[in-house]
């Protein structure tokens, strides 16, 4: 099954934040239980519908790594994989 976002929505795969302590122990991001703020765009909708019937072009594309608002995404689980669905307006920056 694939997710096809509508309008100006994005499907984002969260980036893990593994940290390594000074002694070399790897702490996975699940230790903190915080919501992710970064991810990679997996799918993008066609864009927001304008009043004149045209679609606004999306400013992010598939493959971009983005920073987004912490509490804006909706969590979706598809085939044991977790994704986030966010609006393009909740994207704060593209990571270069």
ZISULCOR-V80029 format. One record per pair of residues at least 24 apart in sequence whose C-alpha atoms are under 7 Angstrom apart, sorted by sequence separation. I is the first residue (numbers start at 1). J is the second residue. D is the distance in whole Angstrom. If there is no record, write none. Layout:
I	J	D
I	J	D
//
This chain:
14	38	6
15	39	5
40	64	6
41	65	6
67	91	6
68	92	5
14	39	4
15	40	7
40	65	4
66	91	7
67	92	6
13	39	5
14	40	7
39	65	6
40	66	6
67	93	5
12	39	6
13	40	5
39	66	6
66	93	6
67	94	6
12	40	5
13	41	6
38	66	6
39	67	7
66	94	4
12	41	4
13	42	6
38	67	5
65	94	6
66	95	6
11	41	6
12	42	5
37	67	6
38	68	6
64	94	7
65	95	5
10	41	7
11	42	5
37	68	5
11	43	5
37	69	6
10	43	6
11	44	6
37	70	5
10	44	5
36	70	7
9	44	6
10	45	6
35	70	6
9	45	5
8	45	5
5	43	7
7	45	5
8	46	7
4	43	7
5	44	6
6	45	5
7	46	6
8	47	4
5	45	5
6	46	7
7	47	5
8	48	5
4	45	7
7	48	5
7	49	7
14	83	7
13	83	5
12	83	6
13	84	6
11	83	7
12	84	5
11	84	6
12	85	6
11	85	5
10	85	6
11	86	7
9	85	7
10	86	5
9	86	6
10	87	6
9	87	4
10	88	7
8	87	6
9	88	6
8	88	6
//
